[in-house]
Amino acid sequence: MWGGAPRVGQKGPAGSNSCETGRNHEDSAERRLPCFNAAGSALAEIRKFNHASREADQIPADTSRQISDLTALVGALPQALSQLAGTLTRALANQTLTKDPMVEEADAAPVVDVARLHLDEAGCFLADARQHLDAAHNATAHLVSNGIHQDQQR
């Protein structure tokens, strides 16, 4: 168990039995894996990068290294999406799932199937994006800065 959090079917803190029913979402944070906030943290870091790099002046070697890092990040996303699809499959098998009224399907299984399909397709597109990023990294790896132009110095 991670951090003493209850598993589905076990009693949570103070004898609550909400893990068994799956209906009480107030204690859901206690059942989350330690990686629950990892995607949000990664998004926050990418936003910081986007803001910092908006008008950054740097040598091409630094840009090439950043492209390489982003290539690795994008390359890791298909596995993350596949694992999330697996999580949905396990939830369908091991939990009682209901839907909100906005979904027309009567059963949760087709909803999970659609989500898995989209996650799989996104993984394929990300694999293609990783190849393009790798090509960009390979191209920028051959750029060398010989200093700042005189008219650009302050």
N, C-alpha and C positions, 0 to 999 in steps of 0.2 A: 504494500500500500504506500501511497505517496503522501507524506506529511500528515499521516493519521486521518486522512479523509475517508469517509465511508464509501464502499462500493455499492453498486446497485444491489438492492436486496438486503443491505445491512443497515442497522440503525445509525443515524447520525448523532451529532452532539445533543446532549440533554434528552436523549431517548427519542428524538424525533424519528418518525417512520416515513418521512417524505421520500427517501430514496427508493422505498419499495413501490410507492404509487407513481412516482415520476411526475406528479401533478404540482408539487410545490417547488417553484423555481427559486425561492429565496435562499435555499441552501446549495444551489447548484454550483456556486463558486467553490464550495468546499470539496466537491467531487471532481473538479477539473484537474487535468494533468498539469504538471509543472510547466509544460510548454504552451499552456492556453494563451498567454499574452505574447508569445514569441512573434506571431504574425503582426500584431499591432505594434510591437517594438520595432520590427523590421520596417514597417511602413513609416513610423516616425523618423527612423534614421534616413530612409530614402528622401523623405520630405526635407530633412535638414540638408542633405546632399544637394537636392534640387535648388534650395534657396542659396546655399553657399556657392554653388557652381554657376549660378545664373550669369554672372559677369566676371568670373574668375580669370585672372591672367596666370597661367602656369606653363611650365615647359611641357612639350609633347610627351616626354617620358612619364610624367605624372599622369597625364591624360590617358596614356596607354595602360598604365597600371590600374587606373580607375575603371577603364573599359574591361580589363581582365577580371577585376573583382565583380563587376556587374555581370559579366559573362558567367562566372561561377554561380552567382546568385540566381540568375535566370535558369541556369542548368540544374539547379537544385529544386526549383519550383515544381517540375513535373512529378518528382517523387513525393513532395509534400501534398500535391493535389491527389495523387493516387492513394496516399495514406488517409486523406480525408474521405475519399470515396469508400475506402475500407471501413472507416469509422461509421459511416452511414449504413453500410451493409450490416455491421455488427449491431448497430442500434436497432435496425429493423428486426434482426434475429433475436435480440436479447431484451428488448424493451417493448412496452406497449406504446406505440406511437399514434398520436392523433394529429389532426390538421386544423388549421384555422378555417373559418368559413370562406376565405378568399380563394381557396383551391377547390376546383370542381370535382376532382377525383374523390371517390368514396373510400378508397383504400390508400394507405400510406406507401405501399410498395411501388406503385407507378411514379409517385413523386420522388422517391429515392432513386429510381431508375433514371428519371430525367436528369436529376442532379448529377448522378454518376456519369451519364453520357456527356453532359456539359463539362464536367471536370476532366474527363478523358480527352475531349476535343481541345480544351484549353492547354492540356499537357502537350499535345501534338504541336499546337501553335507555338508554345514556349520552346519546344525543342528546335523548331525552325528559327525562332528569334535568337536562340543561343548560337546557332551556326552563323548567323549574320553578325552578331556581336564578336564572335571569334575571328571572323574575317576582318572586321574593323580593327580589332586588337592587333592582328598580324600586320595590317597596313600601317598603323600608327607606331608599331614597334621600330620602324625604320626611320622615323623622323627624329632629327637632331636640331636642337636650338643652338644657334651661334650667338645668342645675345639679343637684346632689345634694340630695335631701330632707334637711331639718334632722335628722330622727330617724335618718338613715342615716350622718351624719357622725360621725367618732370623735374 
